[in-house]
Amino acid sequence: MPDAYLNGASFLFHSNWRVYIWSQPTTAYTRRQFVWQMANQFLWRTIADPERCPSWYLSGMAEEFSCHRWDGRVFQHGVHDLIDLSEPFAALENQARSGVFDLAAVVEGRRAEDPMSSFAAVDFFLRGADARGQRRFADLEKQFVRGKIAKDYAETLLGRDRKALCKAAGVYVRSLRTTWQVVYNNWDALGADPVGDSPVVTVLRTKVAPKMGGAFVAATLDATAGSAGLVLGFRNHNDYLIVWRRPNKQIELVQRLNGSWRSIANAQGEGEVMLRLRAELSSDGTVTVKSGAHVLLQKQVESVAIDGFVGLAVEAGKCRFRDVVVPDNGS
């Protein structure tokens, strides 16, 4: 078997339609690989001439279905969840914000094949384009299925209003994730340079800092398989606070500063598997951790950025965050 297959997450043999999937570090990523390959197989067996079908469409549709939310009952495709934390999404959004993302270049094949750009083009035509753009895309899909693809399909799809359409696509892509910025994400390993020898695997922060004295982050946390953290006072990857909920239900306030970690305070948490916590940082540097009206921990911290960002973190395992609330500063 070629090394390229062994180094990948999954692959499909067109000769016998068998799919091979390597188990990923999380069930969500394993399921994503499974859905991606099922969508890929469906497309290749449904479209009359997939060899002539534009690669951006095939790749984009597979990504459209693999990016999903599954709650055990309902499957939603085309969803790019926060906890997915896929860096390509952040990179794609940054491209759109800097004006680099070009819908026309994707559709016309002038851009090197990129799964995330392909996804953005497909997702835009399915959800973000106006009624005319969506109709043109639906008509093009019929051409793909029948294997009768017009040579000028890209020009027809972009239409006479291509300038306005491409501008709308840029705005749409910028909205794919507007709240969060991934600071560090290493979901398949433990520890790395930004976090020293700590087993922190993910840190993310809001893109907009809270107003002075109004820093807080609240979430319902499941930390049975790892430590779930609420981040406060984030100045940079080497200067912030985390309020951890540990697997043993303990609450711990730690500080990342000057290249090291410091445990500042501990408190006994409550016993529910899913526990809602709210961490606040006041203008005098006092951190308050609440569960409902009950104050679990309160401690004044020196050398903390009271005007810093807030965020979330995961350590040594996987955690679930629900109903996350952060300050609304127009982000």
Secondary structure as UniProt FT lines:
FT   HELIX           3..6
FT   STRAND          10..13
FT   TURN            14..17
FT   STRAND          18..21
FT   HELIX           27..46
FT   TURN            50..52
FT   HELIX           55..66
FT   STRAND          68..70
FT   STRAND          75..77
FT   HELIX           82..84
FT   HELIX           87..97
FT   TURN            98..99
FT   HELIX           103..107
FT   TURN            108..109
FT   HELIX           115..123
FT   HELIX           124..128
FT   HELIX           131..146
FT   TURN            151..152
FT   HELIX           153..158
FT   TURN            160..161
FT   HELIX           162..174
FT   STRAND          180..185
FT   TURN            187..188
FT   HELIX           193..195
FT   TURN            196..197
FT   STRAND          200..206
FT   TURN            212..213
FT   STRAND          215..222
FT   TURN            224..225
FT   STRAND          227..236
FT   TURN            237..238
FT   STRAND          239..245
FT   TURN            247..248
FT   STRAND          250..257
FT   TURN            258..259
FT   STRAND          260..268
FT   STRAND          274..281
FT   TURN            283..284
FT   STRAND          286..291
FT   TURN            292..293
FT   STRAND          294..300
FT   TURN            306..307
FT   STRAND          309..315
FT   STRAND          320..325
//
